Amino acid sequence: MAPTSPVTGWRKSSRSQGAENCVEVGSIHDGAAVRDTKNRSAGYFTATADQWQTFMNAIKGGKFSR
């Protein structure tokens, strides 16, 4: 999905605790953008609002727990 508006509000997880090997999430008109904090110039990928919500629900539901 190509963003139709600029990415705003880049933020790192509060769990990153200052680490540089994290991802950042930004807002776009209808979803989210994600980039690597170590290589911000490499760009980012985007997800629609529905895709992002599905991903967040999977995280909260423990689908990716070790």
PyMOL Python script that loads the backbone (N, CA, C, O; Angstrom):
from pymol import cmd

cmd.read_pdbstr("""\
ATOM      1  N   MET A   1       0.853  -1.180   0.000  1.00  0.00           N
ATOM      2  CA  MET A   1       0.000   0.000   0.000  1.00  0.00           C
ATOM      3  C   MET A   1       0.891   1.232   0.000  1.00  0.00           C
ATOM      4  O   MET A   1       1.741   1.371   0.879  1.00  0.00           O
ATOM      5  N   ALA A   2       0.722   2.099  -0.931  1.00  0.00           N
ATOM      6  CA  ALA A   2       1.468   3.357  -0.963  1.00  0.00           C
ATOM      7  C   ALA A   2       0.722   4.395  -0.141  1.00  0.00           C
ATOM      8  O   ALA A   2      -0.487   4.564  -0.300  1.00  0.00           O
ATOM      9  N   PRO A   3       1.440   5.097   0.742  1.00  0.00           N
ATOM     10  CA  PRO A   3       0.742   6.084   1.566  1.00  0.00           C
ATOM     11  C   PRO A   3       0.190   7.217   0.721  1.00  0.00           C
ATOM     12  O   PRO A   3       0.839   7.681  -0.216  1.00  0.00           O
ATOM     13  N   THR A   4      -1.003   7.655   1.056  1.00  0.00           N
ATOM     14  CA  THR A   4      -1.626   8.762   0.340  1.00  0.00           C
ATOM     15  C   THR A   4      -1.412  10.073   1.082  1.00  0.00           C
ATOM     16  O   THR A   4      -1.789  11.138   0.592  1.00  0.00           O
ATOM     17  N   SER A   5      -0.817   9.997   2.244  1.00  0.00           N
ATOM     18  CA  SER A   5      -0.535  11.189   3.032  1.00  0.00           C
ATOM     19  C   SER A   5       0.814  10.996   3.711  1.00  0.00           C
ATOM     20  O   SER A   5       1.306   9.871   3.805  1.00  0.00           O
ATOM     21  N   PRO A   6       1.412  12.077   4.181  1.00  0.00           N
ATOM     22  CA  PRO A   6       2.705  11.934   4.850  1.00  0.00           C
ATOM     23  C   PRO A   6       2.594  11.106   6.128  1.00  0.00           C
ATOM     24  O   PRO A   6       1.541  11.046   6.763  1.00  0.00           O
ATOM     25  N   VAL A   7       3.699  10.478   6.484  1.00  0.00           N
ATOM     26  CA  VAL A   7       3.753   9.741   7.742  1.00  0.00           C
ATOM     27  C   VAL A   7       4.011  10.739   8.859  1.00  0.00           C
ATOM     28  O   VAL A   7       4.895  11.589   8.748  1.00  0.00           O
ATOM     29  N   THR A   8       3.244  10.637   9.928  1.00  0.00           N
ATOM     30  CA  THR A   8       3.397  11.547  11.064  1.00  0.00           C
ATOM     31  C   THR A   8       3.526  10.760  12.354  1.00  0.00           C
ATOM     32  O   THR A   8       3.132   9.596  12.426  1.00  0.00           O
ATOM     33  N   GLY A   9       4.074  11.396  13.363  1.00  0.00           N
ATOM     34  CA  GLY A   9       4.088  10.845  14.708  1.00  0.00           C
ATOM     35  C   GLY A   9       4.907   9.585  14.879  1.00  0.00           C
ATOM     36  O   GLY A   9       4.487   8.679  15.600  1.00  0.00           O
ATOM     37  N   TRP A  10       6.076   9.494  14.233  1.00  0.00           N
ATOM     38  CA  TRP A  10       6.912   8.306  14.428  1.00  0.00           C
ATOM     39  C   TRP A  10       7.173   8.101  15.916  1.00  0.00           C
ATOM     40  O   TRP A  10       7.470   9.059  16.629  1.00  0.00           O
ATOM     41  N   ARG A  11       7.064   6.843  16.397  1.00  0.00           N
ATOM     42  CA  ARG A  11       7.310   6.551  17.809  1.00  0.00           C
ATOM     43  C   ARG A  11       7.842   5.125  17.957  1.00  0.00           C
ATOM     44  O   ARG A  11       7.539   4.241  17.156  1.00  0.00           O
ATOM     45  N   LYS A  12       8.640   4.932  19.000  1.00  0.00           N
ATOM     46  CA  LYS A  12       9.151   3.612  19.334  1.00  0.00           C
ATOM     47  C   LYS A  12       8.321   3.039  20.476  1.00  0.00           C
ATOM     48  O   LYS A  12       7.687   3.779  21.228  1.00  0.00           O
ATOM     49  N   SER A  13       8.332   1.749  20.595  1.00  0.00           N
ATOM     50  CA  SER A  13       7.638   1.090  21.692  1.00  0.00           C
ATOM     51  C   SER A  13       8.222   1.528  23.028  1.00  0.00           C
ATOM     52  O   SER A  13       9.428   1.746  23.146  1.00  0.00           O
ATOM     53  N   SER A  14       7.382   1.651  24.006  1.00  0.00           N
ATOM     54  CA  SER A  14       7.867   1.973  25.353  1.00  0.00           C
ATOM     55  C   SER A  14       8.723   0.839  25.903  1.00  0.00           C
ATOM     56  O   SER A  14       9.486   1.047  26.847  1.00  0.00           O
ATOM     57  N   ARG A  15       8.612  -0.333  25.339  1.00  0.00           N
ATOM     58  CA  ARG A  15       9.419  -1.482  25.770  1.00  0.00           C
ATOM     59  C   ARG A  15      10.824  -1.460  25.186  1.00  0.00           C
ATOM     60  O   ARG A  15      11.661  -2.271  25.584  1.00  0.00           O
ATOM     61  N   SER A  16      11.105  -0.564  24.264  1.00  0.00           N
ATOM     62  CA  SER A  16      12.438  -0.530  23.656  1.00  0.00           C
ATOM     63  C   SER A  16      13.483   0.023  24.615  1.00  0.00           C
ATOM     64  O   SER A  16      14.668  -0.276  24.464  1.00  0.00           O
ATOM     65  N   GLN A  17      13.080   0.812  25.586  1.00  0.00           N
ATOM     66  CA  GLN A  17      13.937   1.341  26.638  1.00  0.00           C
ATOM     67  C   GLN A  17      15.256   1.901  26.103  1.00  0.00           C
ATOM     68  O   GLN A  17      16.327   1.580  26.619  1.00  0.00           O
ATOM     69  N   GLY A  18      15.173   2.727  25.081  1.00  0.00           N
ATOM     70  CA  GLY A  18      16.354   3.402  24.555  1.00  0.00           C
ATOM     71  C   GLY A  18      17.199   2.568  23.611  1.00  0.00           C
ATOM     72  O   GLY A  18      18.206   3.062  23.104  1.00  0.00           O
ATOM     73  N   ALA A  19      16.829   1.336  23.361  1.00  0.00           N
ATOM     74  CA  ALA A  19      17.603   0.489  22.450  1.00  0.00           C
ATOM     75  C   ALA A  19      17.498   1.022  21.032  1.00  0.00           C
ATOM     76  O   ALA A  19      16.504   1.649  20.666  1.00  0.00           O
ATOM     77  N   GLU A  20      18.532   0.769  20.237  1.00  0.00           N
ATOM     78  CA  GLU A  20      18.535   1.220  18.848  1.00  0.00           C
ATOM     79  C   GLU A  20      18.144   0.129  17.864  1.00  0.00           C
ATOM     80  O   GLU A  20      18.090   0.386  16.662  1.00  0.00           O
ATOM     81  N   ASN A  21      17.872  -1.075  18.335  1.00  0.00           N
ATOM     82  CA  ASN A  21      17.497  -2.171  17.440  1.00  0.00           C
ATOM     83  C   ASN A  21      15.997  -2.427  17.519  1.00  0.00           C
ATOM     84  O   ASN A  21      15.546  -3.526  17.839  1.00  0.00           O
ATOM     85  N   CYS A  22      15.255  -1.395  17.221  1.00  0.00           N
ATOM     86  CA  CYS A  22      13.796  -1.439  17.349  1.00  0.00           C
ATOM     87  C   CYS A  22      13.156  -1.040  16.030  1.00  0.00           C
ATOM     88  O   CYS A  22      13.839  -0.733  15.053  1.00  0.00           O
ATOM     89  N   VAL A  23      11.872  -1.051  16.025  1.00  0.00           N
ATOM     90  CA  VAL A  23      11.113  -0.487  14.923  1.00  0.00           C
ATOM     91  C   VAL A  23      10.347   0.716  15.440  1.00  0.00           C
ATOM     92  O   VAL A  23      10.081   0.842  16.635  1.00  0.00           O
ATOM     93  N   GLU A  24      10.001   1.588  14.521  1.00  0.00           N
ATOM     94  CA  GLU A  24       9.169   2.741  14.844  1.00  0.00           C
ATOM     95  C   GLU A  24       7.889   2.637  14.040  1.00  0.00           C
ATOM     96  O   GLU A  24       7.880   2.109  12.928  1.00  0.00           O
ATOM     97  N   VAL A  25       6.817   3.141  14.606  1.00  0.00           N
ATOM     98  CA  VAL A  25       5.519   3.137  13.945  1.00  0.00           C
ATOM     99  C   VAL A  25       5.060   4.573  13.782  1.00  0.00           C
ATOM    100  O   VAL A  25       5.145   5.377  14.712  1.00  0.00           O
ATOM    101  N   GLY A  26       4.575   4.886  12.593  1.00  0.00           N
ATOM    102  CA  GLY A  26       4.026   6.199  12.317  1.00  0.00           C
ATOM    103  C   GLY A  26       2.607   6.074  11.800  1.00  0.00           C
ATOM    104  O   GLY A  26       2.168   4.993  11.407  1.00  0.00           O
ATOM    105  N   SER A  27       1.906   7.171  11.803  1.00  0.00           N
ATOM    106  CA  SER A  27       0.519   7.182  11.336  1.00  0.00           C
ATOM    107  C   SER A  27       0.442   7.677   9.900  1.00  0.00           C
ATOM    108  O   SER A  27       1.142   8.611   9.510  1.00  0.00           O
ATOM    109  N   ILE A  28      -0.416   7.037   9.126  1.00  0.00           N
ATOM    110  CA  ILE A  28      -0.793   7.528   7.806  1.00  0.00           C
ATOM    111  C   ILE A  28      -2.313   7.629   7.798  1.00  0.00           C
ATOM    112  O   ILE A  28      -2.976   7.186   8.736  1.00  0.00           O
ATOM    113  N   HIS A  29      -2.853   8.206   6.751  1.00  0.00           N
ATOM    114  CA  HIS A  29      -4.293   8.479   6.689  1.00  0.00           C
ATOM    115  C   HIS A  29      -5.141   7.263   7.055  1.00  0.00           C
ATOM    116  O   HIS A  29      -6.048   7.370   7.881  1.00  0.00           O
ATOM    117  N   ASP A  30      -4.859   6.110   6.451  1.00  0.00           N
ATOM    118  CA  ASP A  30      -5.689   4.932   6.698  1.00  0.00           C
ATOM    119  C   ASP A  30      -4.848   3.756   7.170  1.00  0.00           C
ATOM    120  O   ASP A  30      -4.948   2.661   6.616  1.00  0.00           O
ATOM    121  N   GLY A  31      -4.011   3.972   8.197  1.00  0.00           N
ATOM    122  CA  GLY A  31      -3.238   2.839   8.690  1.00  0.00           C
ATOM    123  C   GLY A  31      -1.978   3.252   9.407  1.00  0.00           C
ATOM    124  O   GLY A  31      -1.936   4.252  10.125  1.00  0.00           O
ATOM    125  N   ALA A  32      -0.938   2.440   9.188  1.00  0.00           N
ATOM    126  CA  ALA A  32       0.319   2.642   9.902  1.00  0.00           C
ATOM    127  C   ALA A  32       1.496   2.432   8.966  1.00  0.00           C
ATOM    128  O   ALA A  32       1.396   1.728   7.962  1.00  0.00           O
ATOM    129  N   ALA A  33       2.614   3.057   9.316  1.00  0.00           N
ATOM    130  CA  ALA A  33       3.875   2.864   8.609  1.00  0.00           C
ATOM    131  C   ALA A  33       4.880   2.342   9.637  1.00  0.00           C
ATOM    132  O   ALA A  33       4.842   2.740  10.801  1.00  0.00           O
ATOM    133  N   VAL A  34       5.776   1.452   9.208  1.00  0.00           N
ATOM    134  CA  VAL A  34       6.755   0.853  10.104  1.00  0.00           C
ATOM    135  C   VAL A  34       8.131   0.956   9.472  1.00  0.00           C
ATOM    136  O   VAL A  34       8.296   0.683   8.283  1.00  0.00           O
ATOM    137  N   ARG A  35       9.144   1.359  10.287  1.00  0.00           N
ATOM    138  CA  ARG A  35      10.515   1.449   9.791  1.00  0.00           C
ATOM    139  C   ARG A  35      11.498   0.963  10.854  1.00  0.00           C
ATOM    140  O   ARG A  35      11.162   0.864  12.034  1.00  0.00           O
ATOM    141  N   ASP A  36      12.706   0.666  10.415  1.00  0.00           N
ATOM    142  CA  ASP A  36      13.785   0.191  11.277  1.00  0.00           C
ATOM    143  C   ASP A  36      14.534   1.390  11.840  1.00  0.00           C
ATOM    144  O   ASP A  36      14.946   2.268  11.083  1.00  0.00           O
ATOM    145  N   THR A  37      14.716   1.442  13.146  1.00  0.00           N
ATOM    146  CA  THR A  37      15.406   2.585  13.755  1.00  0.00           C
ATOM    147  C   THR A  37      16.879   2.621  13.380  1.00  0.00           C
ATOM    148  O   THR A  37      17.483   3.693  13.395  1.00  0.00           O
ATOM    149  N   LYS A  38      17.475   1.482  13.044  1.00  0.00           N
ATOM    150  CA  LYS A  38      18.889   1.459  12.667  1.00  0.00           C
ATOM    151  C   LYS A  38      19.128   1.970  11.257  1.00  0.00           C
ATOM    152  O   LYS A  38      20.238   2.387  10.928  1.00  0.00           O
ATOM    153  N   ASN A  39      18.099   1.942  10.424  1.00  0.00           N
ATOM    154  CA  ASN A  39      18.269   2.318   9.024  1.00  0.00           C
ATOM    155  C   ASN A  39      17.028   3.045   8.518  1.00  0.00           C
ATOM    156  O   ASN A  39      16.339   2.565   7.619  1.00  0.00           O
ATOM    157  N   ARG A  40      16.759   4.181   9.091  1.00  0.00           N
ATOM    158  CA  ARG A  40      15.552   4.937   8.726  1.00  0.00           C
ATOM    159  C   ARG A  40      15.536   5.336   7.258  1.00  0.00           C
ATOM    160  O   ARG A  40      14.469   5.448   6.655  1.00  0.00           O
ATOM    161  N   SER A  41      16.710   5.550   6.682  1.00  0.00           N
ATOM    162  CA  SER A  41      16.769   5.972   5.281  1.00  0.00           C
ATOM    163  C   SER A  41      16.381   4.850   4.319  1.00  0.00           C
ATOM    164  O   SER A  41      16.195   5.106   3.129  1.00  0.00           O
ATOM    165  N   ALA A  42      16.257   3.627   4.802  1.00  0.00           N
ATOM    166  CA  ALA A  42      15.860   2.508   3.945  1.00  0.00           C
ATOM    167  C   ALA A  42      14.381   2.556   3.590  1.00  0.00           C
ATOM    168  O   ALA A  42      13.920   1.808   2.728  1.00  0.00           O
ATOM    169  N   GLY A  43      13.645   3.428   4.249  1.00  0.00           N
ATOM    170  CA  GLY A  43      12.227   3.550   3.960  1.00  0.00           C
ATOM    171  C   GLY A  43      11.374   2.834   4.989  1.00  0.00           C
ATOM    172  O   GLY A  43      11.822   2.568   6.104  1.00  0.00           O
ATOM    173  N   TYR A  44      10.155   2.526   4.613  1.00  0.00           N
ATOM    174  CA  TYR A  44       9.197   1.923   5.531  1.00  0.00           C
ATOM    175  C   TYR A  44       8.168   1.144   4.746  1.00  0.00           C
ATOM    176  O   TYR A  44       8.029   1.314   3.535  1.00  0.00           O
ATOM    177  N   PHE A  45       7.450   0.288   5.449  1.00  0.00           N
ATOM    178  CA  PHE A  45       6.314  -0.380   4.813  1.00  0.00           C
ATOM    179  C   PHE A  45       5.046   0.113   5.479  1.00  0.00           C
ATOM    180  O   PHE A  45       5.076   0.641   6.590  1.00  0.00           O
ATOM    181  N   THR A  46       3.951  -0.060   4.800  1.00  0.00           N
ATOM    182  CA  THR A  46       2.678   0.425   5.323  1.00  0.00           C
ATOM    183  C   THR A  46       1.664  -0.708   5.413  1.00  0.00           C
ATOM    184  O   THR A  46       1.786  -1.734   4.744  1.00  0.00           O
ATOM    185  N   ALA A  47       0.679  -0.496   6.242  1.00  0.00           N
ATOM    186  CA  ALA A  47      -0.440  -1.427   6.399  1.00  0.00           C
ATOM    187  C   ALA A  47      -1.716  -0.610   6.502  1.00  0.00           C
ATOM    188  O   ALA A  47      -1.722   0.488   7.058  1.00  0.00           O
ATOM    189  N   THR A  48      -2.783  -1.149   5.966  1.00  0.00           N
ATOM    190  CA  THR A  48      -4.074  -0.482   6.118  1.00  0.00           C
ATOM    191  C   THR A  48      -4.493  -0.544   7.579  1.00  0.00           C
ATOM    192  O   THR A  48      -3.899  -1.278   8.368  1.00  0.00           O
ATOM    193  N   ALA A  49      -5.493   0.208   7.933  1.00  0.00           N
ATOM    194  CA  ALA A  49      -5.993   0.189   9.310  1.00  0.00           C
ATOM    195  C   ALA A  49      -6.464  -1.218   9.699  1.00  0.00           C
ATOM    196  O   ALA A  49      -6.211  -1.667  10.817  1.00  0.00           O
ATOM    197  N   ASP A  50      -7.146  -1.911   8.782  1.00  0.00           N
ATOM    198  CA  ASP A  50      -7.616  -3.266   9.075  1.00  0.00           C
ATOM    199  C   ASP A  50      -6.449  -4.235   9.253  1.00  0.00           C
ATOM    200  O   ASP A  50      -6.465  -5.062  10.166  1.00  0.00           O
ATOM    201  N   GLN A  51      -5.441  -4.140   8.392  1.00  0.00           N
ATOM    202  CA  GLN A  51      -4.264  -5.001   8.522  1.00  0.00           C
ATOM    203  C   GLN A  51      -3.545  -4.738   9.839  1.00  0.00           C
ATOM    204  O   GLN A  51      -3.145  -5.675  10.531  1.00  0.00           O
ATOM    205  N   TRP A  52      -3.380  -3.466  10.184  1.00  0.00           N
ATOM    206  CA  TRP A  52      -2.682  -3.116  11.419  1.00  0.00           C
ATOM    207  C   TRP A  52      -3.461  -3.624  12.636  1.00  0.00           C
ATOM    208  O   TRP A  52      -2.861  -4.137  13.579  1.00  0.00           O
ATOM    209  N   GLN A  53      -4.776  -3.488  12.624  1.00  0.00           N
ATOM    210  CA  GLN A  53      -5.587  -3.960  13.746  1.00  0.00           C
ATOM    211  C   GLN A  53      -5.489  -5.473  13.893  1.00  0.00           C
ATOM    212  O   GLN A  53      -5.406  -5.981  15.011  1.00  0.00           O
ATOM    213  N   THR A  54      -5.496  -6.193  12.785  1.00  0.00           N
ATOM    214  CA  THR A  54      -5.346  -7.649  12.828  1.00  0.00           C
ATOM    215  C   THR A  54      -3.999  -8.027  13.428  1.00  0.00           C
ATOM    216  O   THR A  54      -3.921  -8.938  14.252  1.00  0.00           O
ATOM    217  N   PHE A  55      -2.939  -7.335  13.022  1.00  0.00           N
ATOM    218  CA  PHE A  55      -1.603  -7.577  13.554  1.00  0.00           C
ATOM    219  C   PHE A  55      -1.557  -7.287  15.051  1.00  0.00           C
ATOM    220  O   PHE A  55      -1.036  -8.097  15.817  1.00  0.00           O
ATOM    221  N   MET A  56      -2.088  -6.157  15.476  1.00  0.00           N
ATOM    222  CA  MET A  56      -2.079  -5.786  16.890  1.00  0.00           C
ATOM    223  C   MET A  56      -2.888  -6.792  17.727  1.00  0.00           C
ATOM    224  O   MET A  56      -2.478  -7.152  18.831  1.00  0.00           O
ATOM    225  N   ASN A  57      -4.025  -7.239  17.204  1.00  0.00           N
ATOM    226  CA  ASN A  57      -4.825  -8.238  17.922  1.00  0.00           C
ATOM    227  C   ASN A  57      -4.048  -9.542  18.083  1.00  0.00           C
ATOM    228  O   ASN A  57      -4.136 -10.187  19.128  1.00  0.00           O
ATOM    229  N   ALA A  58      -3.289  -9.936  17.062  1.00  0.00           N
ATOM    230  CA  ALA A  58      -2.477 -11.154  17.147  1.00  0.00           C
ATOM    231  C   ALA A  58      -1.396 -11.008  18.210  1.00  0.00           C
ATOM    232  O   ALA A  58      -1.134 -11.946  18.962  1.00  0.00           O
ATOM    233  N   ILE A  59      -0.768  -9.838  18.276  1.00  0.00           N
ATOM    234  CA  ILE A  59       0.251  -9.598  19.304  1.00  0.00           C
ATOM    235  C   ILE A  59      -0.372  -9.677  20.692  1.00  0.00           C
ATOM    236  O   ILE A  59       0.128 -10.377  21.572  1.00  0.00           O
ATOM    237  N   LYS A  60      -1.458  -8.956  20.872  1.00  0.00           N
ATOM    238  CA  LYS A  60      -2.121  -8.935  22.174  1.00  0.00           C
ATOM    239  C   LYS A  60      -2.664 -10.299  22.572  1.00  0.00           C
ATOM    240  O   LYS A  60      -2.771 -10.608  23.759  1.00  0.00           O
ATOM    241  N   GLY A  61      -3.008 -11.120  21.574  1.00  0.00           N
ATOM    242  CA  GLY A  61      -3.522 -12.460  21.839  1.00  0.00           C
ATOM    243  C   GLY A  61      -2.436 -13.495  22.060  1.00  0.00           C
ATOM    244  O   GLY A  61      -2.737 -14.667  22.285  1.00  0.00           O
ATOM    245  N   GLY A  62      -1.163 -13.077  21.998  1.00  0.00           N
ATOM    246  CA  GLY A  62      -0.058 -13.982  22.275  1.00  0.00           C
ATOM    247  C   GLY A  62       0.376 -14.858  21.112  1.00  0.00           C
ATOM    248  O   GLY A  62       1.123 -15.816  21.307  1.00  0.00           O
ATOM    249  N   LYS A  63      -0.077 -14.545  19.914  1.00  0.00           N
ATOM    250  CA  LYS A  63       0.267 -15.371  18.755  1.00  0.00           C
ATOM    251  C   LYS A  63       1.768 -15.423  18.508  1.00  0.00           C
ATOM    252  O   LYS A  63       2.264 -16.421  17.986  1.00  0.00           O
ATOM    253  N   PHE A  64       2.496 -14.390  18.863  1.00  0.00           N
ATOM    254  CA  PHE A  64       3.934 -14.330  18.594  1.00  0.00           C
ATOM    255  C   PHE A  64       4.776 -14.540  19.854  1.00  0.00           C
ATOM    256  O   PHE A  64       5.982 -14.296  19.833  1.00  0.00           O
ATOM    257  N   SER A  65       4.169 -14.981  20.928  1.00  0.00           N
ATOM    258  CA  SER A  65       4.911 -15.197  22.173  1.00  0.00           C
ATOM    259  C   SER A  65       5.850 -16.389  22.013  1.00  0.00           C
ATOM    260  O   SER A  65       5.568 -17.349  21.295  1.00  0.00           O
ATOM    261  N   ARG A  66       6.957 -16.287  22.700  1.00  0.00           N
ATOM    262  CA  ARG A  66       7.934 -17.375  22.641  1.00  0.00           C
ATOM    263  C   ARG A  66       7.620 -18.444  23.628  1.00  0.00           C
ATOM    264  O   ARG A  66       8.342 -19.438  23.713  1.00  0.00           O
TER     265      ARG A  66
END
""", "prot")
cmd.dss("prot")
cmd.show_as("cartoon", "prot")
cmd.util.cbc("prot")
cmd.orient("prot")
